[in-house]
C-alpha cells in the first residue's frame, strides 16, 4: 500500500481518531501520523490501528518524513491538532516535505484570520490549503459531522465527493457540507456556529435556573419541549441530563459551577464587534461564562451583600417556553446577521441558506428551527423581516417581559434573556439616544455630527464652546 495512499491524518486525539475511522469506513485508505513524545505520546498511531477495526489496514507513523513519503503526490493531509501554535508547528515541518499540488486541510477550530494568512502563504508555494470547520464533537466526527469549508473552490471540488460521503445527511438526505469562500471563510462560519451554540446553551441554563427556584422543580419540561417545535440537539442533551441522579438530587448539582471555554465564543463576540453588529446574546453567554469563573468572589459577595427577595408571581411553564422560543429566534437571527455582515466585509458570496442547511444535522446547533431558517433564508435576506419572526415577537414578547420581571424581583440573573430584550427594544426604537452620544463625542473630541435637517452635511460641529449657550 506504500506510495499508493492519497489521504493522511496528522493528530490522533479524540476528533482526529473519530474522523479517521469515518474516512476508513467510507473506503478511504489512510496514513496516520501522531508525534512521538517519550513518556507521553508513544505509538499513538499504531495503537489506534489496533484499537479500531476500521483502521486495521491504515499505515501508522511517528516520523513525519516517512508519513509524507508513504503518500503519493497530490497528497491530501488533514491536520487535527489544537488551534494556534500547534498548527503552525505542524505546517512548518510539513511544508518542507510537500510538493506543489499537495493539499493541507486544517480541520481544527482555527481562528479564521490565521487560516486566511496560511491560505495566502501556502498558495505562493503551490500548496493547496482548505480550512474546514467541523462540528458535532466526537460522535459527529465518527458518524457524520457538519462541515464548513473555506479555500479555493477548485480545491474544494477535488475533495467534495469524499467529504460528502463522511458528513451527516439531514432528513432530506442532503449532505451537511457547505463551501463558503476563499481563505478563512469556513472557519469563520464555524466560529459563528459556536457563538450561536453559546447562546443556546446559556438560554437553556437560564431556564434551568427558573426550574430550580420552584418548589416542585419541573425537570420534565425539557423532555416535553423536545416533542414540540422547540426541538433541538441541545434541548435533547438538556433533557437527558435530568435523568442522571445522585442520591435524591440531580447529578448536575454535584458539578462545580465554573464554566470553561476554548476560545471560539470569544472569537465570535469579537468578530461581531469588529463588524459592528450587536450580537447581544452570544456576548451575554460569553460574559456569563466569565462570571462563573469568578467563583471565589461570587461566594464571598453572596455572604457579604445580602439580597432582599421580593414576592413575585412565578411565571408558568407556558410563559417560560414562549420566552425561550423568542430568545432562540433572536439568537439565530443574530448569528445569520453576523454572517451577512462578514460576507460584505470579506467579499464572500455564499448564501445564508447554505449555512443553515449545513447546520440541519450532524452539528451541535441542529434543530427544527434550523430547517425553518433554511427555508426562510432561501426567500428572504434577513430573518428579522420575515412574518415568522413578527409572529414570534408579537405573540411571545409579553412572556419574555414576565420572565425578566420575575428574575429582577427574585434576583435571579438571566443574562441571555435580558440580552434578548435589550436587542428587541433597540431595534424597535425608531429614535434612539445616539444623538446624545454624538453630541458628547463632538463636545469633548470634535468628532463631528450630522444635523437631522441637513443629513448631507456630515462632519458638522455643535456650538458647544461658543457663546451661543441658552
C-alpha positions as CSV (number, residue, x, y, z in Angstrom):
1,X,0.0,0.0,0.0
2,X,3.0,2.3,0.4
3,X,3.1,5.1,-2.1
4,X,-0.5,4.2,-3.1
5,X,-2.2,6.2,-0.4
6,X,-3.5,9.7,-1.1
7,X,-5.0,10.7,2.2
8,X,-3.3,11.1,5.6
9,X,-4.3,12.4,9.0
10,X,-2.0,14.2,11.5
11,X,-3.1,14.3,15.1
12,X,-4.9,11.3,16.6
13,X,-6.7,12.7,19.6
14,X,-10.4,12.3,20.1
15,X,-11.5,14.2,17.0
16,X,-8.7,13.0,14.7
17,X,-9.2,9.4,15.5
18,X,-13.0,9.6,15.0
19,X,-12.6,11.4,11.7
20,X,-10.0,8.8,10.6
21,X,-12.4,6.0,11.4
22,X,-15.2,7.7,9.5
23,X,-13.0,8.1,6.4
24,X,-11.8,4.5,6.6
25,X,-15.3,3.2,7.0
26,X,-16.2,5.1,3.8
27,X,-13.4,3.4,1.8
28,X,-10.6,5.9,2.1
29,X,-7.2,4.2,2.7
30,X,-5.1,6.3,5.2
31,X,-1.7,7.0,6.5
32,X,-1.8,8.1,10.2
33,X,0.7,10.2,12.0
34,X,1.0,11.3,15.6
35,X,4.1,12.9,17.1
36,X,6.4,10.9,19.4
37,X,6.9,12.4,22.9
38,X,8.7,10.0,25.1
39,X,6.7,9.0,28.1
40,X,3.6,10.9,26.9
41,X,2.8,10.1,23.3
42,X,4.3,6.9,22.1
43,X,3.0,4.6,19.4
44,X,-0.3,6.5,19.3
45,X,-1.0,5.9,15.6
46,X,-0.1,2.2,15.9
47,X,-2.3,1.8,18.9
48,X,-5.3,3.4,17.1
49,X,-4.9,0.9,14.3
50,X,-5.0,-1.9,16.8
51,X,-7.9,-0.5,18.8
52,X,-10.3,0.2,15.8
53,X,-11.1,-2.4,13.2
54,X,-11.8,0.4,10.6
55,X,-8.1,1.4,10.8
56,X,-6.6,-2.1,10.7
57,X,-5.4,-1.5,7.1
58,X,-4.1,2.0,7.8
59,X,-0.4,2.7,8.0
60,X,0.9,4.2,11.2
61,X,3.8,6.6,11.6
62,X,5.7,8.6,14.2
63,X,8.2,10.0,11.7
64,X,6.7,12.8,9.7
65,X,9.0,12.3,6.7
66,X,8.1,8.7,6.4
67,X,4.5,9.6,6.7
68,X,4.7,12.1,3.8
69,X,6.7,9.6,1.7
70,X,4.0,7.0,2.1
71,X,1.6,9.3,0.3
72,X,1.6,9.6,-3.5
73,X,1.8,13.1,-5.0
74,X,-1.4,15.3,-4.9
75,X,-1.5,14.3,-1.2
76,X,-4.5,15.2,0.9
77,X,-3.4,15.7,4.5
78,X,-5.9,16.5,7.3
79,X,-4.4,18.3,10.3
80,X,-6.3,17.6,13.5
81,X,-4.3,19.4,16.2
82,X,-5.2,22.2,18.7
83,X,-5.6,25.6,17.1
84,X,-2.8,28.1,17.2
85,X,0.9,27.4,17.7
86,X,0.4,23.6,17.3
87,X,-1.0,24.1,13.8
88,X,1.9,26.4,12.8
89,X,4.4,23.9,14.1
90,X,2.9,21.1,12.1
91,X,2.7,23.3,8.9
92,X,6.4,24.3,9.3
93,X,7.5,20.7,9.4
94,X,5.1,19.6,6.7
95,X,5.7,22.2,4.1
96,X,9.4,21.2,3.8
97,X,8.3,17.8,2.7
98,X,5.4,18.6,0.3
99,X,5.3,19.2,-3.4
100,X,3.3,21.7,-5.5
101,X,-0.2,20.2,-6.0
102,X,-0.4,18.7,-2.5
103,X,-3.2,19.8,-0.2
104,X,-3.3,20.5,3.5
105,X,-6.7,20.5,5.3
106,X,-7.0,22.2,8.7
107,X,-9.9,20.5,10.4
108,X,-9.5,22.1,13.8
109,X,-11.0,25.2,15.4
110,X,-8.5,27.7,14.0
111,X,-9.1,31.4,14.1
112,X,-10.3,32.4,10.6
113,X,-7.6,35.2,10.3
114,X,-4.9,32.6,10.9
115,X,-6.5,30.5,8.2
116,X,-6.5,33.5,5.8
117,X,-2.8,34.0,6.4
118,X,-1.9,30.3,6.0
119,X,-4.0,30.1,2.8
120,X,-2.1,33.0,1.2
121,X,1.3,31.8,2.3
122,X,0.8,28.2,1.1
123,X,-0.7,29.4,-2.2
124,X,2.6,31.1,-3.0
125,X,4.3,27.7,-2.6
126,X,1.8,25.9,-4.8
127,X,0.3,24.0,-1.9
128,X,-3.5,24.0,-1.6
129,X,-5.0,24.8,1.8
130,X,-8.6,24.3,3.0
131,X,-9.8,25.4,6.4
132,X,-12.7,23.2,7.4
133,X,-14.9,23.9,10.4
134,X,-16.0,20.5,11.8
135,X,-19.0,20.4,14.2
136,X,-20.6,17.6,16.1
137,X,-18.0,16.6,18.6
138,X,-16.6,13.0,18.7
139,X,-19.9,11.4,17.7
140,X,-20.3,13.7,14.8
141,X,-16.7,13.2,13.5
142,X,-17.3,9.4,13.7
143,X,-20.8,9.1,12.3
144,X,-21.2,12.2,10.2
145,X,-20.3,15.8,11.2
146,X,-21.4,19.1,9.7
147,X,-18.5,20.7,7.7
148,X,-17.9,24.3,6.7
149,X,-15.3,24.7,4.0
150,X,-13.1,27.6,3.1
151,X,-10.4,27.8,0.4
152,X,-10.0,27.7,-3.3
153,X,-13.3,26.5,-4.9
154,X,-11.5,24.1,-7.3
155,X,-9.6,22.6,-4.4
156,X,-12.9,22.0,-2.6
157,X,-14.4,20.4,-5.7
158,X,-11.4,18.0,-5.8
159,X,-12.3,16.6,-2.4
160,X,-16.0,17.2,-2.4
161,X,-17.0,13.6,-3.3
162,X,-15.1,12.2,-0.3
163,X,-16.4,14.9,2.1
164,X,-20.0,14.3,1.0
165,X,-19.5,10.6,2.0
166,X,-18.4,11.3,5.5
167,X,-20.6,14.3,6.6
168,X,-24.1,14.0,8.2
169,X,-27.1,13.8,5.9
170,X,-30.2,15.7,7.1
171,X,-33.8,14.5,6.9
172,X,-33.9,15.5,3.3
173,X,-30.9,13.3,2.6
174,X,-28.8,16.4,1.8
175,X,-25.1,16.4,2.9
176,X,-24.4,18.9,5.7
177,X,-21.5,20.3,3.8
178,X,-21.1,23.9,2.7
179,X,-18.5,25.8,0.7
180,X,-18.3,29.4,2.0
181,X,-15.5,31.2,0.1
182,X,-11.7,31.6,-0.1
183,X,-9.3,31.8,2.8
184,X,-10.8,31.5,6.3
185,X,-14.5,31.6,5.3
186,X,-15.2,28.1,6.6
187,X,-13.5,28.7,9.9
188,X,-15.4,32.0,10.3
189,X,-18.7,30.3,9.7
190,X,-17.8,27.6,12.3
191,X,-16.9,30.4,14.8
192,X,-20.4,31.9,14.4
193,X,-21.9,28.4,14.7
194,X,-20.1,28.2,18.1
195,X,-21.4,31.7,19.0
196,X,-25.0,30.5,18.4
197,X,-24.1,27.4,20.4
198,X,-23.0,29.5,23.3
199,X,-26.3,31.4,23.2
200,X,-28.4,28.3,23.1
201,X,-26.6,26.7,26.0
202,X,-26.9,29.8,28.1
203,X,-30.6,30.2,27.4
204,X,-31.2,26.6,28.5
205,X,-29.1,27.2,31.6
206,X,-31.3,30.1,32.5
207,X,-34.5,28.0,32.1
208,X,-32.8,25.5,34.4
209,X,-32.2,28.5,36.8
210,X,-36.0,29.1,36.8
211,X,-36.7,25.4,37.3
212,X,-34.6,25.0,40.4
213,X,-36.3,28.0,42.0
214,X,-39.7,26.2,42.0
215,X,-40.9,24.2,45.0
216,X,-41.6,21.2,42.7
217,X,-38.9,21.6,40.1
218,X,-40.3,20.8,36.7
219,X,-37.3,18.9,35.4
220,X,-39.6,17.1,32.9
221,X,-40.1,20.2,30.8
222,X,-37.0,19.8,28.6
223,X,-38.2,16.3,27.6
224,X,-41.7,17.6,26.9
225,X,-40.4,20.5,24.8
226,X,-38.3,18.1,22.7
227,X,-41.6,16.9,21.2
228,X,-42.6,20.4,20.1
229,X,-41.3,22.9,17.5
230,X,-38.6,23.8,20.1
231,X,-36.8,20.5,19.4
232,X,-33.1,20.7,19.1
233,X,-30.0,18.6,19.8
234,X,-29.0,20.8,22.8
235,X,-32.5,20.6,24.2
236,X,-32.3,16.8,23.9
237,X,-29.0,16.9,25.7
238,X,-30.5,19.0,28.5
239,X,-33.5,16.6,28.8
240,X,-31.1,13.7,29.1
241,X,-29.1,15.4,31.8
242,X,-32.2,15.4,34.0
243,X,-32.2,11.6,34.0
244,X,-29.0,11.3,36.0
245,X,-29.4,11.3,39.7
246,X,-27.0,11.4,42.7
247,X,-28.9,10.1,45.7
248,X,-32.1,12.2,45.7
249,X,-30.7,15.1,43.7
250,X,-29.8,15.8,40.0
251,X,-26.2,14.7,39.3
252,X,-25.5,18.1,37.7
253,X,-25.9,19.6,41.1
254,X,-22.7,17.8,42.1
255,X,-20.7,19.6,39.4
256,X,-18.7,22.7,40.2
257,X,-20.4,25.8,38.8
258,X,-17.4,27.1,36.9
259,X,-17.8,27.1,33.1
260,X,-14.8,26.6,30.7
261,X,-14.4,27.7,27.1
262,X,-11.9,27.1,24.3
263,X,-11.9,30.5,22.6
264,X,-14.4,30.2,19.8
265,X,-17.0,32.1,21.8
266,X,-14.6,34.9,22.4
267,X,-13.8,35.0,18.7
268,X,-17.5,35.1,17.7
269,X,-18.1,38.0,20.1
270,X,-15.0,39.9,18.9
271,X,-15.9,39.3,15.2
272,X,-19.4,40.6,15.7
273,X,-17.9,43.7,17.4
274,X,-15.4,44.3,14.7
275,X,-18.1,44.1,12.1
276,X,-20.3,46.5,14.1
277,X,-23.2,44.1,14.8
278,X,-24.9,44.0,18.2
279,X,-24.6,40.2,18.9
280,X,-26.1,40.6,22.4
281,X,-27.0,37.0,23.2
282,X,-23.7,35.3,22.3
283,X,-21.9,38.1,24.0
284,X,-24.0,37.8,27.1
285,X,-23.5,34.0,27.1
286,X,-19.7,34.5,26.9
287,X,-19.8,37.0,29.8
288,X,-21.9,34.6,31.8
289,X,-19.1,32.0,31.5
290,X,-16.6,34.6,32.6
291,X,-18.8,35.4,35.6
292,X,-19.0,31.8,36.5
293,X,-15.2,31.6,36.6
294,X,-15.2,34.3,39.4
295,X,-16.2,31.6,41.9
296,X,-14.2,32.9,44.9
297,X,-15.5,36.4,44.7
298,X,-19.0,35.2,44.0
299,X,-19.1,33.1,47.1
300,X,-17.6,36.0,49.2
301,X,-20.1,38.5,47.8
302,X,-23.0,36.1,48.3
303,X,-22.2,36.3,52.1
304,X,-21.4,40.0,52.2
305,X,-24.1,41.5,50.1
306,X,-27.5,40.3,51.3
307,X,-30.4,40.0,48.8
308,X,-33.8,41.0,49.9
309,X,-36.0,38.7,47.8
310,X,-39.4,40.2,46.9
311,X,-42.5,38.2,46.4
312,X,-43.3,37.9,42.7
313,X,-45.7,35.8,40.7
314,X,-43.8,32.9,39.3
315,X,-44.3,32.6,35.5
316,X,-45.8,29.3,34.5
317,X,-44.2,26.7,32.1
318,X,-46.0,28.0,29.1
319,X,-44.7,31.5,29.7
320,X,-41.1,30.2,30.0
321,X,-41.4,28.2,26.8
322,X,-42.7,31.3,24.9
323,X,-39.8,33.4,26.2
324,X,-37.4,30.7,25.3
325,X,-38.7,30.3,21.8
326,X,-38.5,34.0,21.2
327,X,-35.0,34.2,22.5
328,X,-33.9,31.3,20.4
329,X,-35.2,33.1,17.3
330,X,-33.2,36.2,18.2
331,X,-30.1,34.2,18.8
332,X,-30.3,32.6,15.4
333,X,-31.1,35.7,13.5
334,X,-28.2,37.5,15.2
335,X,-25.9,34.7,14.1
336,X,-27.1,34.8,10.5
337,X,-26.9,38.6,10.5
338,X,-23.2,38.4,11.5
339,X,-22.6,36.1,8.6
340,X,-24.3,38.7,6.3
341,X,-22.1,41.4,7.6
342,X,-19.0,39.2,7.1
343,X,-19.9,38.4,3.5
344,X,-19.8,42.1,2.7
345,X,-16.6,42.8,4.6
346,X,-14.6,39.9,3.2
347,X,-16.3,39.6,-0.2
348,X,-17.6,36.1,0.3
349,X,-20.6,35.1,-1.9
350,X,-22.2,32.2,-0.1
351,X,-25.9,32.2,0.7
352,X,-27.1,32.2,4.3
353,X,-29.4,29.3,3.4
354,X,-26.2,27.3,2.7
355,X,-25.1,27.9,6.3
356,X,-28.5,26.9,7.7
357,X,-28.5,23.8,5.5
358,X,-25.1,22.8,6.8
359,X,-26.4,23.1,10.3
360,X,-29.5,21.0,9.9
361,X,-27.8,17.7,11.1
362,X,-24.5,16.5,12.4
363,X,-23.7,19.6,14.5
364,X,-24.4,20.9,18.0
365,X,-27.0,23.5,16.9
366,X,-29.1,21.2,14.7
367,X,-32.8,21.7,15.3
368,X,-36.3,22.0,13.8
369,X,-35.8,25.8,13.9
370,X,-32.7,25.4,11.6
371,X,-34.8,23.8,8.9
372,X,-37.2,26.8,9.2
373,X,-34.3,29.2,9.0
374,X,-33.0,27.4,5.8
375,X,-36.4,27.6,4.2
376,X,-36.9,31.3,5.1
377,X,-33.4,32.3,4.0
378,X,-34.0,30.8,0.6
379,X,-36.6,33.5,0.1
380,X,-35.6,36.4,2.4
381,X,-32.2,38.1,3.0
382,X,-32.9,38.8,6.7
383,X,-34.8,36.7,9.2
384,X,-35.7,39.9,11.1
385,X,-38.1,41.0,8.3
386,X,-40.0,37.7,8.0
387,X,-43.6,37.1,9.0
388,X,-42.4,34.2,11.1
389,X,-40.3,36.4,13.3
390,X,-43.0,39.0,13.5
391,X,-45.3,36.3,14.9
392,X,-42.7,35.3,17.4
393,X,-42.3,38.9,18.5
394,X,-46.0,39.7,18.7
395,X,-47.0,36.5,20.5
396,X,-44.1,35.9,22.8
397,X,-42.7,39.3,23.8
398,X,-45.1,39.6,26.8
399,X,-43.8,36.2,28.1
400,X,-40.2,37.4,27.9
401,X,-41.2,40.5,29.9
402,X,-42.9,38.4,32.6
403,X,-39.8,36.2,32.9
404,X,-37.5,39.2,33.2
405,X,-39.8,40.8,35.8
406,X,-39.7,37.6,37.8
407,X,-35.9,37.4,37.5
408,X,-35.5,41.0,38.7
409,X,-37.8,40.6,41.7
410,X,-36.3,37.3,42.8
411,X,-32.8,38.5,41.9
412,X,-32.0,35.5,39.6
413,X,-29.6,36.5,36.8
414,X,-30.9,35.9,33.3
415,X,-28.2,37.5,31.1
416,X,-29.1,35.9,27.8
417,X,-32.9,36.5,28.2
418,X,-32.0,40.1,29.2
419,X,-29.8,40.5,26.2
420,X,-32.7,39.3,24.0
421,X,-34.9,42.0,25.5
422,X,-32.3,44.8,25.0
423,X,-31.8,43.8,21.4
424,X,-35.5,43.8,20.6
425,X,-36.1,47.1,22.4
426,X,-33.1,48.6,20.5
427,X,-34.2,47.5,17.0
428,X,-37.8,48.7,17.6
429,X,-36.8,52.1,18.8
430,X,-37.4,54.5,15.9
431,X,-35.4,57.2,17.5
432,X,-32.5,56.2,19.8
433,X,-30.3,58.1,22.1
434,X,-27.5,58.0,19.6
435,X,-27.9,61.8,19.1
436,X,-26.9,62.4,22.7
437,X,-23.8,60.2,22.3
438,X,-22.8,62.1,19.1
439,X,-23.2,65.4,21.0
440,X,-20.9,64.2,23.7
441,X,-18.3,62.9,21.3
442,X,-18.4,66.2,19.4
443,X,-18.2,68.2,22.6
444,X,-15.0,66.6,24.0
445,X,-13.4,65.4,20.9
446,X,-14.7,67.4,18.0
447,X,-15.6,64.2,16.2
448,X,-18.4,65.8,14.2
449,X,-22.1,65.1,13.8
450,X,-24.9,65.3,11.4
451,X,-27.9,67.6,11.9
452,X,-31.3,66.0,11.3
453,X,-32.3,68.9,9.0
454,X,-29.1,68.6,6.9
455,X,-28.1,65.0,6.6
456,X,-26.0,65.7,3.5
457,X,-23.6,67.8,5.7
458,X,-21.8,65.2,7.6
459,X,-18.9,66.2,9.9
460,X,-20.6,69.4,11.2
461,X,-19.9,70.6,14.7
462,X,-22.1,71.9,17.5
463,X,-21.8,75.4,19.2
464,X,-20.6,73.8,22.5
465,X,-17.6,76.1,23.0
466,X,-19.1,79.2,21.6
467,X,-21.2,81.9,23.3
468,X,-24.5,80.6,22.0
469,X,-25.4,78.7,25.2
470,X,-29.0,79.1,26.1
